[in-house]
């Protein structure tokens, strides 16, 4: 699994063994192609990745220029993987900010409001 485009393009990401089902490179490429058609650039977009798993989708958005990415994941092994993947992507110095919420999506849902341009929900 790798970052497909943006400042961290080509960086390999870790996945969580057994606990999650990672969104494949091809699926993310198709997703972001569709989102680019709808939104144009990712600059200044606020992105929420619920049930983040390895956070590959949220980190892809960060690499592509999202100004804010929040990832929500409750699984302890996945949280550790997300932190490692965040370090990998942040070495490329993306312009935006990434924040991990280590909690259930249900608990986090009270914080959603209208603050996000894109909410990606990929339930387990």
C-alpha positions in Angstrom: 0.0 0.0 0.0 1.4 3.4 -0.9 0.5 7.1 -1.3 -0.6 7.6 -4.9 -0.2 11.3 -5.5 0.8 14.6 -3.8 3.8 15.5 -1.8 4.2 12.0 -0.3 3.7 10.2 -3.6 5.2 6.7 -3.6 5.7 6.5 0.2 4.9 3.0 1.4 2.3 2.7 4.2 1.9 -0.1 6.8 -1.4 -2.0 7.1 -2.9 -3.6 10.1 -2.6 -7.4 10.0 -6.0 -9.0 10.4 -7.8 -6.2 12.2 -8.7 -4.1 9.1 -9.3 -4.5 5.4 -7.2 -1.8 3.7 -8.6 0.2 0.8 -6.5 -0.9 -2.1 -4.3 1.5 -4.2 -6.7 1.0 -7.1 -9.8 1.8 -5.1 -8.2 4.9 -3.6 -7.1 6.1 -7.0 -10.7 5.7 -8.3 -12.1 7.5 -5.2 -9.7 10.4 -5.5 -10.2 10.7 -9.2 -13.9 11.1 -8.6 -13.4 13.6 -5.8 -11.0 15.6 -8.0 -13.7 15.8 -10.6 -16.2 17.1 -8.0 -14.0 19.4 -5.9 -11.1 20.2 -8.2 -8.0 20.8 -6.0 -7.8 19.5 -2.5 -6.3 22.7 -1.2 -8.2 24.0 1.8 -10.5 21.0 2.0 -11.4 19.5 5.4 -11.5 15.7 5.3 -12.8 13.2 7.8 -11.8 9.6 7.6 -14.1 7.5 9.9 -13.2 3.9 10.7 -9.8 4.9 9.4 -8.0 1.5 9.7 -4.5 2.4 8.5 -5.6 5.9 7.6 -4.4 5.4 4.0 -7.4 7.4 2.6 -7.0 10.3 5.0 -3.3 10.4 4.5 -3.8 10.4 0.8 -6.0 13.4 1.2 -3.3 15.1 3.3 -0.7 14.3 0.7 -2.9 15.8 -2.0 -3.3 19.1 -0.2 -6.2 18.9 2.2 -5.8 21.6 4.9 -7.2 19.4 7.7 -7.6 15.7 8.0 -9.1 14.0 11.0 -8.9 10.2 11.3 -11.1 8.3 13.7 -10.2 4.7 14.8 -10.7 2.7 18.0 -8.6 -0.4 17.4 -5.4 -0.2 19.3 -3.3 -2.0 16.7 -4.7 0.3 14.0 -4.0 3.4 16.0 -0.3 2.4 16.3 -0.2 1.8 12.5 -1.9 5.2 11.8 0.7 6.9 14.0 3.5 5.2 12.1 1.9 6.0 8.7 1.4 9.6 9.8 5.2 10.0 10.5 5.9 8.6 7.0 3.7 11.1 5.3 4.6 14.1 7.5 8.3 13.6 6.5 7.2 14.9 3.1 6.0 18.1 4.8 2.3 18.3 3.6 0.7 21.7 3.9 -2.2 20.5 6.0 -2.7 19.2 9.5 -3.5 15.6 10.5 -5.1 14.6 13.8 -5.9 11.1 15.0 -8.9 10.5 17.3 -8.4 7.2 19.1 -12.1 6.5 19.8 -15.1 4.9 18.2 -16.8 6.6 15.3 -20.0 6.6 17.3 -18.4 8.6 20.2 -16.8 11.0 17.7 -20.0 11.6 15.7 -21.1 14.3 18.1 -18.2 16.4 16.9 -19.0 16.3 13.2 -21.3 19.2 12.6 -20.7 21.0 9.3 -16.9 21.4 9.6 -15.9 18.9 6.9 -16.0 19.2 3.1 -15.6 15.4 2.6 -16.5 12.6 5.0 -15.2 9.2 4.1 -16.9 6.3 5.9 -15.5 2.8 5.3 -17.1 0.6 8.0 -15.4 -2.6 9.0 
